[in-house]
Amino acid sequence: MTTSRSNRGERITDVRVDDRTLSADLADGRTITVPLNWYPRLLHASPAQRANWQLCGGGFGVHWPDIDEDLSSEGFLRGAPAPLGRTSGAA
């Protein structure tokens, strides 16, 4: 049996979003960069909405309150885009 344990090095320390990519710096020195089109809420958000983020989940997640988007370092590392159909404020 395997268990999922969060690695402290996978805590997010900084996030940057531009018109094409989302980049998350991790505590262990890695930077994960993913295509912004994986996350339609962020893709269609204004620059001000993209810049308004906060760490959550003990640093393993990022929350954008203006667009109700939550992403995790685990998802970034797995290469997991948002589920299909998740383009509006409805979860």
N, C-alpha and C positions, 0 to 999 in steps of 0.2 A: 504494500500500500504506500502510495506517495502522498505527501502533504505539500501544500503550497505555503511557502514562507517568504515574506517580503525581505529582500536584501536591503540593508541600510544604504548601500551604495546606489540603489535605484531610486532614492529620494530625489525629487525634482528641486533644483535650486534656482532656476530661471527659465523663463519662457519668452520666445520671440515669435511674432506672427507677421508675415508680410503678405503680399498679394498672391504668392504662389506656395509658400511653405510655412509649416509650424516647426519650430525647433525647441527642444527641451534639453537643458543642461542637467546632468545628473551629478549627484554628490561624488561619485567615483571618477569623475572627469570625462565621462562620455557625453557626447551630444547626439541626440536622436533627431533627425530631420525627416519629416513626412510631408507628402503632398497635401496642400490645403484642401483640395477637392475631395479628400477623404472625409472631410467634416463640413457638410453643407451649411450648417448654422454659422460656423466661423467664416466660411467662404463668402457668405452673403452679408456678414456683419460689417458695420462701419469700422474704420481704423480705431476710433475711440472705443467702440465696444470690444474690439479684439485686445486692446491695450488694458482693459479693465478686467484683470484676472486675479485670482487669489489661490494660494495653495490650500489644499484640504486633505483629509485622510492621512494626517501625520506626515504630509509632504509627498505622499505617493500619488496624489491626484491634483488636478487643476480645475477650478470652477470659474466660469464666466457668468456672473450674475445677470448681466443685461440680456443675455440670449439663452439662459438656462442650459448651458452646456457643461458637461463634466467628462473629463478624460483622465486616464491614468498612465503612469509610467509603464505598467504591465502591458497595457494595450499598445503603447508606442513600441515597446520591445517585441511584441508579438506581430507587429505590423497589421493591427486590426483597425480597418476603417469603420466609420459609423454604420450601423445596420441600415439596409435599404429602407427608404420611406421615412427616415428620421430627419426631415428637413425643416420642420417648423418647431414652434415652442412645445408642441405636444410630444411627450416621451413615448 
